[in-house]
Amino acid sequence: MWRLENPEYLLDLVFVRPDGVPVLTLSYFAAYASGDVRLDADSVEYIWVSAENAKDHDLIKGIVEEIEMVDKILKERATSMKSKTKS
Protein backbone atom coordinates (compact mmCIF):
# COMPACT_ATOMS: atom_id res chain seq x y z
CA MET A 1 0.00 0.00 0.00
CA TRP A 2 1.27 3.49 -0.75
CA ARG A 3 1.70 6.15 1.90
CA LEU A 4 1.49 9.94 1.78
CA GLU A 5 2.87 12.58 4.13
CA ASN A 6 1.52 15.96 5.20
CA PRO A 7 -1.78 16.19 3.30
CA GLU A 8 -2.87 19.79 2.68
CA TYR A 9 -6.20 21.23 1.62
CA LEU A 10 -6.26 22.73 -1.88
CA LEU A 11 -9.88 23.52 -2.72
CA ASP A 12 -13.45 22.31 -2.65
CA LEU A 13 -16.11 22.05 -5.30
CA VAL A 14 -19.86 21.66 -4.84
CA PHE A 15 -22.26 20.84 -7.64
CA VAL A 16 -25.37 18.84 -8.47
CA ARG A 17 -25.01 16.04 -10.98
CA PRO A 18 -27.45 15.84 -13.89
CA ASP A 19 -29.28 13.03 -12.08
CA GLY A 20 -29.93 15.38 -9.13
CA VAL A 21 -27.34 13.95 -6.74
CA PRO A 22 -25.43 16.67 -4.86
CA VAL A 23 -21.64 16.28 -4.83
CA LEU A 24 -18.99 17.73 -2.54
CA THR A 25 -15.41 17.26 -3.73
CA LEU A 26 -12.49 18.06 -1.45
CA SER A 27 -9.08 18.28 -3.11
CA TYR A 28 -5.91 17.75 -1.15
CA PHE A 29 -2.27 17.35 -2.11
CA ALA A 30 0.47 15.51 -0.25
CA ALA A 31 4.03 14.30 -0.58
CA TYR A 32 4.49 10.71 -1.71
CA ALA A 33 6.21 8.76 1.07
CA SER A 34 6.46 5.15 -0.08
CA GLY A 35 4.76 2.08 -1.44
CA ASP A 36 2.92 0.92 -4.54
CA VAL A 37 -0.49 2.05 -5.74
CA ARG A 38 -3.19 -0.61 -5.41
CA LEU A 39 -6.41 0.03 -7.28
CA ASP A 40 -9.76 -0.73 -5.65
CA ALA A 41 -12.63 -2.49 -7.45
CA ASP A 42 -14.00 0.82 -8.82
CA SER A 43 -10.70 1.96 -10.34
CA VAL A 44 -9.28 0.74 -13.62
CA GLU A 45 -6.02 2.68 -14.00
CA TYR A 46 -3.76 5.35 -12.55
CA ILE A 47 -0.91 7.49 -13.77
CA TRP A 48 1.68 9.70 -12.06
CA VAL A 49 1.89 13.01 -13.92
CA SER A 50 3.78 16.25 -13.53
CA ALA A 51 2.46 19.74 -14.19
CA GLU A 52 4.50 19.72 -17.40
CA ASN A 53 2.97 16.56 -18.88
CA ALA A 54 -0.52 16.48 -17.34
CA LYS A 55 -2.06 18.09 -20.43
CA ASP A 56 -0.78 15.18 -22.53
CA HIS A 57 -3.21 12.80 -20.79
CA ASP A 58 -6.99 12.37 -20.77
CA LEU A 59 -7.68 13.38 -17.16
CA ILE A 60 -10.84 14.32 -15.27
CA LYS A 61 -12.05 17.82 -16.14
CA GLY A 62 -10.36 20.40 -13.90
CA ILE A 63 -7.56 18.15 -12.65
CA VAL A 64 -4.90 19.74 -14.87
CA GLU A 65 -5.69 23.13 -13.34
CA GLU A 66 -5.45 21.66 -9.83
CA ILE A 67 -2.09 20.09 -10.66
CA GLU A 68 -0.90 23.48 -11.95
CA MET A 69 -2.10 25.13 -8.71
CA VAL A 70 -0.12 22.65 -6.61
CA ASP A 71 2.94 23.08 -8.82
CA LYS A 72 2.79 26.85 -8.29
CA ILE A 73 2.42 26.45 -4.51
CA LEU A 74 5.39 24.08 -4.33
CA LYS A 75 7.59 26.29 -6.52
CA GLU A 76 6.75 29.35 -4.39
CA ARG A 77 7.66 27.41 -1.25
CA ALA A 78 10.95 26.27 -2.76
CA THR A 79 11.79 29.84 -3.73
CA SER A 80 10.88 31.08 -0.25
CA MET A 81 13.03 28.38 1.38
CA LYS A 82 16.01 29.28 -0.82
CA SER A 83 15.75 32.96 0.04
CA LYS A 84 15.52 32.13 3.78
CA THR A 85 18.65 29.97 3.65
CA LYS A 86 20.58 32.76 1.89
CA SER A 87 19.68 35.24 4.64
Backbone as ProteinMPNN parsed JSONL, in Angstrom:
{"seq_chain_A": "MWRLENPEYLLDLVFVRPDGVPVLTLSYFAAYASGDVRLDADSVEYIWVSAENAKDHDLIKGIVEEIEMVDKILKERATSMKSKTKS", "coords_chain_A": {"N_chain_A": [[0.842, -1.182, 0.0], [0.493, 2.262, -0.706], [1.855, 5.27, 0.743], [1.271, 8.521, 2.029], [2.516, 11.787, 2.961], [1.917, 14.556, 5.099], [-0.721, 15.75, 4.208], [-2.462, 18.391, 2.541], [-4.998, 20.835, 2.35], [-6.451, 21.883, -0.704], [-8.633, 22.834, -2.397], [-12.262, 23.142, -2.662], [-15.211, 21.831, -4.182], [-18.52, 22.171, -5.106], [-21.385, 20.766, -6.474], [-24.318, 19.849, -8.398], [-25.133, 16.827, -9.755], [-26.241, 15.81, -13.063], [-28.248, 13.907, -12.628], [-29.402, 14.764, -10.338], [-28.117, 14.3, -7.926], [-26.399, 15.637, -5.228], [-23.006, 16.778, -4.968], [-19.993, 16.893, -3.186], [-16.745, 17.776, -3.451], [-13.567, 17.415, -2.19], [-10.377, 18.593, -2.49], [-7.082, 17.629, -1.995], [-3.516, 17.824, -1.524], [-0.426, 16.034, -1.28], [2.77, 14.86, -0.101], [4.422, 12.164, -1.637], [5.254, 9.26, 0.083], [5.945, 6.47, 0.287], [5.714, 3.107, -1.096], [3.473, 1.093, -3.207], [0.935, 1.778, -5.614], [-2.313, 0.545, -5.224], [-5.099, -0.443, -6.868], [-8.61, -0.045, -6.228], [-11.751, -1.876, -6.454], [-13.383, -0.211, -7.979], [-11.732, 1.281, -9.559], [-9.808, 1.579, -12.55], [-7.392, 2.296, -13.679], [-4.298, 4.144, -13.166], [-2.127, 6.996, -13.126], [0.992, 8.607, -12.742], [1.602, 11.967, -12.933], [3.225, 14.992, -14.017], [3.171, 18.584, -13.633], [4.046, 19.55, -16.027], [3.544, 17.52, -17.931], [0.875, 16.807, -17.656], [-1.193, 17.78, -19.289], [-0.955, 16.208, -21.515], [-2.408, 13.961, -21.178], [-5.54, 12.187, -20.871], [-7.402, 13.371, -18.599], [-9.555, 13.776, -15.688], [-11.938, 16.378, -15.922], [-10.776, 19.561, -15.021], [-8.714, 18.682, -13.375], [-6.127, 19.086, -14.39], [-5.779, 21.83, -14.024], [-5.823, 21.921, -11.228], [-3.506, 20.47, -10.652], [-1.632, 22.236, -11.728], [-2.024, 24.372, -9.96], [-1.049, 23.273, -7.558], [1.601, 22.815, -8.324], [2.484, 25.46, -8.633], [2.234, 26.386, -5.969], [4.128, 24.728, -4.682], [6.492, 25.459, -6.01], [6.658, 28.168, -5.257], [7.05, 27.844, -2.505], [9.531, 26.54, -2.514], [11.147, 28.537, -3.585], [10.871, 30.468, -1.582], [12.04, 29.095, 0.567], [14.681, 28.9, -0.337], [15.431, 31.595, -0.383], [15.311, 32.16, 2.328], [17.348, 30.569, 3.355], [19.556, 31.806, 2.296], [19.677, 34.123, 3.676]], "CA_chain_A": [[0.0, 0.0, 0.0], [1.269, 3.492, -0.754], [1.701, 6.148, 1.902], [1.489, 9.943, 1.782], [2.874, 12.58, 4.134], [1.517, 15.964, 5.2], [-1.779, 16.19, 3.296], [-2.866, 19.785, 2.677], [-6.201, 21.23, 1.618], [-6.258, 22.726, -1.882], [-9.883, 23.522, -2.725], [-13.455, 22.313, -2.648], [-16.114, 22.054, -5.297], [-19.861, 21.664, -4.835], [-22.263, 20.84, -7.638], [-25.369, 18.844, -8.467], [-25.013, 16.038, -10.981], [-27.454, 15.844, -13.895], [-29.282, 13.027, -12.079], [-29.933, 15.378, -9.129], [-27.336, 13.953, -6.739], [-25.425, 16.673, -4.864], [-21.641, 16.277, -4.833], [-18.991, 17.732, -2.536], [-15.414, 17.256, -3.728], [-12.492, 18.065, -1.449], [-9.079, 18.285, -3.112], [-5.905, 17.75, -1.148], [-2.267, 17.35, -2.106], [0.472, 15.512, -0.249], [4.028, 14.302, -0.576], [4.495, 10.706, -1.715], [6.215, 8.763, 1.067], [6.461, 5.149, -0.082], [4.756, 2.076, -1.443], [2.921, 0.92, -4.543], [-0.495, 2.048, -5.742], [-3.192, -0.614, -5.411], [-6.415, 0.033, -7.279], [-9.756, -0.727, -5.652], [-12.627, -2.49, -7.446], [-13.997, 0.819, -8.816], [-10.697, 1.964, -10.342], [-9.277, 0.737, -13.616], [-6.023, 2.676, -14.003], [-3.765, 5.346, -12.547], [-0.914, 7.489, -13.768], [1.678, 9.703, -12.061], [1.885, 13.013, -13.917], [3.784, 16.255, -13.533], [2.462, 19.743, -14.191], [4.5, 19.724, -17.402], [2.972, 16.563, -18.882], [-0.516, 16.481, -17.337], [-2.061, 18.095, -20.431], [-0.777, 15.178, -22.531], [-3.211, 12.798, -20.785], [-6.985, 12.369, -20.774], [-7.685, 13.38, -17.158], [-10.84, 14.319, -15.274], [-12.05, 17.823, -16.144], [-10.362, 20.399, -13.901], [-7.565, 18.149, -12.653], [-4.902, 19.735, -14.874], [-5.688, 23.125, -13.341], [-5.452, 21.662, -9.832], [-2.086, 20.092, -10.658], [-0.898, 23.482, -11.946], [-2.096, 25.134, -8.708], [-0.118, 22.649, -6.613], [2.945, 23.081, -8.824], [2.788, 26.853, -8.292], [2.423, 26.445, -4.511], [5.395, 24.083, -4.334], [7.588, 26.286, -6.525], [6.745, 29.35, -4.395], [7.656, 27.411, -1.251], [10.95, 26.268, -2.755], [11.793, 29.841, -3.733], [10.879, 31.076, -0.25], [13.03, 28.384, 1.385], [16.013, 29.275, -0.822], [15.745, 32.957, 0.042], [15.521, 32.134, 3.783], [18.652, 29.974, 3.654], [20.576, 32.756, 1.888], [19.682, 35.244, 4.638]], "C_chain_A": [[0.886, 1.243, 0.0], [0.92, 4.395, 0.428], [2.046, 7.575, 1.502], [1.865, 10.63, 3.08], [2.325, 13.994, 4.002], [0.444, 16.399, 4.202], [-2.201, 17.629, 3.603], [-4.087, 20.06, 1.809], [-5.833, 22.126, 0.447], [-7.519, 23.519, -2.201], [-11.054, 22.58, -2.561], [-14.363, 22.737, -3.789], [-17.447, 21.418, -4.955], [-20.691, 21.828, -6.098], [-23.33, 19.764, -7.534], [-25.239, 18.132, -9.806], [-26.309, 16.129, -11.783], [-28.584, 14.957, -13.376], [-29.821, 13.536, -10.742], [-29.163, 15.087, -7.858], [-26.34, 15.071, -6.44], [-24.049, 16.051, -4.599], [-20.788, 17.33, -4.136], [-17.649, 17.065, -2.782], [-14.401, 18.076, -2.948], [-11.173, 17.637, -2.074], [-7.956, 18.596, -2.141], [-4.677, 17.381, -1.971], [-1.359, 16.939, -0.97], [1.742, 15.005, -0.905], [3.929, 12.776, -0.579], [5.571, 10.244, -0.738], [6.814, 7.422, 0.64], [5.328, 4.263, -0.578], [4.309, 2.076, -2.889], [1.425, 1.201, -4.528], [-1.227, 0.725, -5.948], [-4.579, -0.086, -5.72], [-7.512, -0.744, -6.573], [-10.647, -1.243, -6.783], [-13.249, -1.467, -8.398], [-13.0, 1.523, -9.728], [-10.115, 1.019, -11.388], [-7.835, 1.075, -13.994], [-5.601, 3.899, -13.198], [-2.538, 5.762, -13.338], [-0.331, 8.583, -12.884], [2.002, 10.727, -13.131], [2.527, 14.208, -13.23], [2.953, 17.385, -14.128], [2.825, 19.918, -15.664], [3.836, 18.75, -18.358], [1.515, 16.198, -18.619], [-1.45, 16.723, -18.525], [-1.967, 17.054, -21.54], [-1.646, 13.952, -22.279], [-4.687, 13.176, -20.686], [-7.381, 12.235, -19.302], [-9.07, 13.948, -16.89], [-10.834, 15.832, -15.452], [-11.663, 18.586, -14.871], [-9.113, 19.932, -13.178], [-6.266, 18.82, -13.093], [-4.706, 21.075, -14.165], [-5.312, 22.952, -11.876], [-3.977, 21.278, -9.723], [-1.225, 21.338, -10.844], [-0.903, 24.357, -10.694], [-1.09, 24.588, -7.691], [1.32, 22.917, -7.034], [3.376, 24.506, -8.466], [3.065, 27.004, -6.797], [3.79, 25.885, -4.131], [6.597, 24.885, -4.824], [7.764, 27.544, -5.679], [7.385, 28.998, -3.06], [9.146, 27.171, -1.412], [11.722, 27.569, -2.885], [11.918, 30.529, -2.386], [11.933, 30.422, 0.638], [14.442, 28.751, 0.966], [16.397, 30.656, -0.346], [15.989, 33.012, 1.557], [16.888, 31.564, 4.125], [19.788, 30.89, 3.239], [20.709, 33.908, 2.882], [20.544, 34.947, 5.842]], "O_chain_A": [[1.929, 1.256, 0.653], [-0.153, 4.294, 1.023], [2.983, 7.813, 0.739], [1.575, 10.128, 4.167], [2.281, 14.552, 2.905], [0.674, 17.325, 3.425], [-2.285, 18.032, 4.763], [-4.19, 19.578, 0.681], [-5.003, 23.024, 0.583], [-7.477, 24.748, -2.269], [-10.881, 21.38, -2.348], [-14.284, 23.86, -4.289], [-17.499, 20.254, -4.557], [-20.7, 22.893, -6.715], [-23.252, 18.878, -6.684], [-25.236, 18.767, -10.861], [-27.354, 16.485, -11.239], [-29.753, 15.223, -13.653], [-30.599, 12.847, -10.082], [-29.532, 15.59, -6.797], [-25.525, 15.419, -7.294], [-23.946, 14.943, -4.073], [-20.858, 18.515, -4.462], [-17.432, 15.924, -2.373], [-14.386, 19.303, -3.043], [-10.89, 16.444, -2.173], [-7.893, 19.674, -1.551], [-4.787, 16.707, -2.995], [-1.491, 17.42, 0.156], [1.782, 14.754, -2.109], [3.414, 12.177, 0.364], [6.679, 10.78, -0.736], [8.034, 7.253, 0.631], [4.151, 4.615, -0.493], [4.702, 2.927, -3.686], [0.735, 0.9, -3.554], [-0.808, -0.109, -6.751], [-5.166, 0.64, -4.917], [-7.381, -1.945, -6.341], [-10.32, -1.058, -7.956], [-13.608, -1.822, -9.521], [-13.409, 2.297, -10.594], [-9.952, -0.177, -11.145], [-7.131, 0.241, -14.564], [-6.436, 4.599, -12.624], [-1.985, 4.985, -14.116], [-1.073, 9.398, -12.335], [2.619, 10.387, -14.141], [2.386, 14.405, -12.023], [2.132, 17.163, -15.018], [2.006, 20.382, -16.456], [3.58, 19.114, -19.506], [0.973, 15.34, -19.316], [-2.391, 15.959, -18.741], [-2.824, 17.025, -22.423], [-1.631, 13.008, -23.068], [-5.032, 14.333, -20.449], [-7.659, 11.137, -18.819], [-9.685, 14.538, -17.779], [-9.834, 16.49, -15.164], [-12.161, 18.292, -13.785], [-8.507, 20.706, -12.437], [-5.398, 19.094, -12.264], [-3.594, 21.41, -13.756], [-4.555, 23.759, -11.336], [-3.284, 21.715, -8.804], [-0.196, 21.481, -10.183], [0.095, 25.013, -10.393], [-0.371, 25.351, -7.045], [2.167, 23.214, -6.192], [4.511, 24.724, -8.043], [4.021, 27.674, -6.404], [4.522, 26.495, -3.352], [7.608, 24.978, -4.127], [8.895, 27.949, -5.408], [8.184, 29.776, -2.536], [9.938, 27.551, -0.549], [12.827, 27.694, -2.357], [12.958, 31.111, -2.08], [12.64, 31.109, 1.376], [15.318, 28.901, 1.818], [17.539, 30.887, 0.051], [16.789, 33.825, 2.021], [17.527, 32.016, 5.076], [20.89, 30.771, 3.774], [21.736, 34.585, 2.922], [20.657, 35.78, 6.742]]}, "name": "protein", "num_of_chains": 1, "seq": "MWRLENPEYLLDLVFVRPDGVPVLTLSYFAAYASGDVRLDADSVEYIWVSAENAKDHDLIKGIVEEIEMVDKILKERATSMKSKTKS"}
